[in-house]
C-alpha cells in the first residue's frame, strides 16, 4: 500500500489519525502506518482463519513500539485493533467467499477472470468456499468501538469488492481526508468493479484521484476536496 509514501512525499503524516484497513490479511503494512504516526489502525479481515493469524501477528507486536518519527515528535505508539467481518453494502445477506492458493492474499467474493488467469497462471481457487454474512463498514467500525466520524483514512484491499464496501461506508466517507484503493481498468475478478465506475462514485462523493492510472491493476490514492 502507498498511502504512507504518498503522505511523506508531501511532507504530511497520519499524525493523530484513525486508519481503517479493509482486507487486512496479516497486517503487513503495520510498520508503514507507524512510520507516518497513525494514532490507531483498525484491521478488518473477512476470513476467520486468516483473522486468527492476524490476531497472532498483532499480539506479537510490542504495544509500546514507536517509530523514529513518533519518538522524535513525542507521540504515542500506534494502537492496532483487529475485527473479523466481511464488508458489504448492507447489514444483510451473505456472500460466497472464494479461497485462492496464495495464503489468503487474493481471497474474494468473486471468481478470477480469464484475463487474470492468463496474467498469473499459477493462481487458482482451492475449491474452498465460505458463506459469510455482509456487514456495512459503518457498522463494522462501531462494532470495534469506533465512531465513523472518528475515521480519517480508509484503505481498501478487497479484490473487486471496492464499490460494495464504499456503498456501506456512507458515514465514513463524510469525514475521511484520504483513501487508498486497489482498482482495475479491465476485469481481474468476474463481477468486480472497474475503474470508471469506481472513480465516478468517488468523484460524486467529492474525492479526487491523485494517482496516474497506468496499469490494468494498481493502487490509487484519493483525497477529499478541500
Buried (B, 14 or more C-beta within 10 A) or exposed (E): BBBBEBBBEEEEBBBEBBBBBBBBBBBEBBEBBBBBBBBBBBBBBBBEEBBEBBBEBBEEBEEEEBBEBBEEEEBEBBEBBBBBBBBBBEEEEEBEBBBBEEEBBBBBBBBBBEBBBEBBEEBEBEEEBBEBEBBBBBBBBBBBEBEBEBBBBBBBBBBBBBBBBBBBBBBBBEBBBBBBBBBBBEBBBBEBBBBEEBBEBBEEBEBEBEBEEEEBBBBBBBBBEE
